[in-house]
Amino acid sequence: MLVLRKALSTLTCLAVLALAALLMAGCAAKGDPPPPPPAGVREDGSLVVTRADNNRTAELRTGERLIVRLPENPSTGYTWAVDETDRRLLTLDGTDYAAPEEGFVGARGQRTFTFTVRQPGEVALKLKYWRFWEGDASVTERYIVNLRILP
C-alpha cells in the first residue's frame, strides 16, 4: 500500500510539472498581445473621440482640434462636465448639446466638447456625468482619454 501511494504521489507530481511546462511554453509562444489602436477617428482635420475611446490613448499635434462626443440626457438633470485636464496643454473652445433627431421626448442626445491642443506634452482629459447641484456624489459615469501631444 505504501509503495502504491508513493507511486501515485510521484505520478501526480510529474503530471503537475508537465502541465506547468506546457502552460509556460504556450504563454511564451503567444507573446504579449498587440497594443490597442490609437483612440479616435480623424474628421475634417480634427480628432474625434467617443464613448468607445474611454480609457484609451490618442496622439495629437500642437494646433489640432480634439472633439469629444458623448451621449447625454439633460432632461434627467445629468450632464457631462470637464473634471480634470491641463489647461496649458488643452483649451476648451466650447461645448454644445444636440437633441436626438428621432425618438421620444427625453431620449438621449449628444454632448460635444471642442478643444484646441496648445503645446506638447501628455495630459489626461477627464469628464464626469453628473448633476452639478448635487456635487460629486451624483457622478454616475466617468470618461478619460489620455492624450500624447506632439510638436
Buried (B, 14 or more C-beta within 10 A) or exposed (E): EEEEEEEEEEEEEEEEEEEEEEEEEEEEEEEEEEEEEBBBEEEEEBBBBBEEBBEBBBBBEBEBBBBBBBBBBBEEEBBBBBBEBBEEBBBBEEBEEEBBEEEEEEEBBBBBBBBBBBEEBEBBBBBBBBBEEEEEEBBEBEBBBBBEBEE
